Protein backbone atom coordinates (compact mmCIF):
# COMPACT_ATOMS: atom_id res chain seq x y z
CA UNK A 1 0.00 0.00 0.00
CA UNK A 2 1.42 3.40 -0.94
CA UNK A 3 1.32 6.45 1.30
CA UNK A 4 -1.46 7.94 -0.84
CA UNK A 5 -3.77 4.91 -0.62
CA UNK A 6 -6.44 5.47 2.06
CA UNK A 7 -6.82 2.75 4.71
CA UNK A 8 -9.47 0.12 3.95
CA UNK A 9 -12.57 0.63 6.12
CA UNK A 10 -13.33 -2.07 8.66
CA UNK A 11 -15.96 -4.68 7.91
CA UNK A 12 -16.27 -5.73 11.59
CA UNK A 13 -16.18 -3.70 14.77
CA UNK A 14 -12.78 -4.26 16.41
CA UNK A 15 -14.40 -4.37 19.87
CA UNK A 16 -17.61 -6.43 19.44
CA UNK A 17 -17.39 -7.93 15.91
CA UNK A 18 -20.70 -6.35 14.84
CA UNK A 19 -21.08 -5.99 11.08
CA UNK A 20 -22.87 -2.62 10.98
CA UNK A 21 -20.20 0.08 10.83
CA UNK A 22 -21.26 3.68 10.23
CA UNK A 23 -19.13 6.31 8.53
CA UNK A 24 -19.16 9.38 10.82
CA UNK A 25 -16.80 11.79 9.06
CA UNK A 26 -13.68 12.01 6.94
CA UNK A 27 -10.44 13.94 7.12
CA UNK A 28 -10.23 17.50 5.82
CA UNK A 29 -7.82 16.12 3.22
CA UNK A 30 -9.94 13.62 1.26
CA UNK A 31 -8.95 9.96 1.61
CA UNK A 32 -6.45 10.35 4.46
CA UNK A 33 -8.64 8.89 7.22
CA UNK A 34 -12.26 8.26 8.19
CA UNK A 35 -13.99 8.12 11.56
CA UNK A 36 -16.14 4.99 11.91
CA UNK A 37 -18.57 3.90 14.63
CA UNK A 38 -20.05 0.54 15.55
CA UNK A 39 -23.85 0.59 15.59
CA UNK A 40 -23.99 -1.91 18.49
CA UNK A 41 -21.30 -1.00 21.04
CA UNK A 42 -20.75 2.62 19.87
CA UNK A 43 -16.96 2.16 19.63
CA UNK A 44 -15.43 4.86 17.41
CA UNK A 45 -12.08 4.84 15.67
CA UNK A 46 -10.13 6.61 12.98
CA UNK A 47 -8.95 4.39 10.13
CA UNK A 48 -5.40 5.77 10.43
CA UNK A 49 -4.99 4.39 13.96
CA UNK A 50 -2.82 1.30 14.59
CA UNK A 51 -4.17 -2.20 13.94
CA UNK A 52 -4.74 -2.80 17.68
CA UNK A 53 -7.48 -0.15 17.46
CA UNK A 54 -8.87 -0.81 13.98
CA UNK A 55 -8.78 -4.58 13.33
CA UNK A 56 -10.68 -7.26 15.24
CA UNK A 57 -7.83 -9.79 14.95
CA UNK A 58 -5.38 -7.32 16.57
CA UNK A 59 -7.72 -5.72 19.15
CA UNK A 60 -6.71 -6.52 22.79
CA UNK A 61 -8.74 -9.49 23.99
CA UNK A 62 -9.29 -8.00 27.46
CA UNK A 63 -11.24 -5.12 25.87
CA UNK A 64 -13.38 -7.17 23.48
CA UNK A 65 -17.13 -7.27 24.15
CA UNK A 66 -19.74 -9.91 23.44
CA UNK A 67 -23.44 -9.21 22.80
CA UNK A 68 -24.01 -10.53 26.34
CA UNK A 69 -21.54 -8.02 27.81
CA UNK A 70 -23.32 -5.19 26.01
CA UNK A 71 -26.79 -6.40 27.04
CA UNK A 72 -25.72 -6.70 30.69
CA UNK A 73 -24.15 -3.24 30.81
CA UNK A 74 -26.14 -1.06 33.23
CA UNK A 75 -26.25 1.96 30.86
CA UNK A 76 -24.16 4.16 28.64
CA UNK A 77 -22.75 6.79 31.03
CA UNK A 78 -24.30 10.21 30.57
CA UNK A 79 -22.08 13.19 29.87
CA UNK A 80 -22.28 15.48 32.92
CA UNK A 81 -23.20 19.14 32.47
CA UNK A 82 -20.31 21.52 31.86
CA UNK A 83 -18.96 23.39 34.86
CA UNK A 84 -18.57 27.14 34.59
CA UNK A 85 -14.96 27.98 33.86
CA UNK A 86 -13.04 29.99 36.43
CA UNK A 87 -10.36 32.44 35.43
CA UNK A 88 -7.52 33.91 37.46
CA UNK A 89 -8.35 34.99 41.00
CA UNK A 90 -11.56 32.94 40.96
CA UNK A 91 -13.43 35.13 38.47
CA UNK A 92 -15.98 33.45 36.26
CA UNK A 93 -15.06 33.51 32.60
CA UNK A 94 -17.90 34.71 30.36
CA UNK A 95 -16.81 35.14 26.77
CA UNK A 96 -13.80 37.43 26.62
CA UNK A 97 -14.47 39.37 29.83
CA UNK A 98 -14.13 38.50 33.52
CA UNK A 99 -17.00 38.97 35.96
CA UNK A 100 -16.80 38.43 39.72
N, C-alpha and C positions, 0 to 999 in steps of 0.2 A: 504494500500500500504506500503510495507516495504521500508527501506532506500536504498535498492539495486535495486528496481524496477525503471526503467527510467520513466520520465513523459510521458504521452500519447500525441502524437503530435496533434495539433489543426486541426479541420476539417473545421473551418471557420476563416477568419481573424478577430481578436478582434476589429479592427478599422472600417472596411467597410463591413464585413460579406461576402466577396468574398470567393468562394470555392476553388480557385486554390492557394495552398500554396506550396512554393518551399523549399526544404531542401537545406540550404546554406553550413553548415558545422556541425561538431560534436565536442564534447569535446575531449581533448587529452586522457582522460580516457574513453574508450568506454561505452556508455549508460548513462552517467551522465547527459548530456544536449545536445540539438541540437539548432542551430540557424535556424530559419524559416523566410521566407519573403513572403508577399502577392504579387501576380502577378499584382494586380490592383492598390493598393495605395502605394505599396513599403514599407509598415510598416515591420520592422524587430524586432524579439524578440527571447530571449533564453527561452527554455521550462522550465528552472528552476526558472524563475521569478515568482512573485506572480500572483495570479488569475486576479487581476485588470489590468495586462499587457498581459495575455495569453489567457483569456477566454472572449468571446463576452458578455456573460451574466453578467460579473463582470467589464467590461471595462467602464470607466467613460463616461457617456452619452454626456457630453459637448465636448468630443474629438472624438466621433464617426463621420464617414463620410458616405455620401450617394453617389451613382453614380453621382448624379447631382452636389454635392459639388466637386467631383474630376474633372468632366467635365468642371466646371466653374473656376477651379483654373487657374491662369494666366500661370504658368509654374513651373516645379520643379526647385528650386533655384540651380544655378551652384555653384560648389565649387571654390572659388577664388584661384588664383595662390599663392603658398607659398611665404612668405616674406623671405628675407635672414636674417638668425639669426645674432644677434649682441652679442659679448662677452663683457667681462669687458672692461671698458674704450672706448667703442664704436668701438672696432675692429670687423671686420667681421669674423665669424667662418667658416673656410673651412676645413672640415675633423678634424684632431687633431691639426692643427696649427692655429695661429692667423695671419691675414694679415691686415695691416692698410687700 
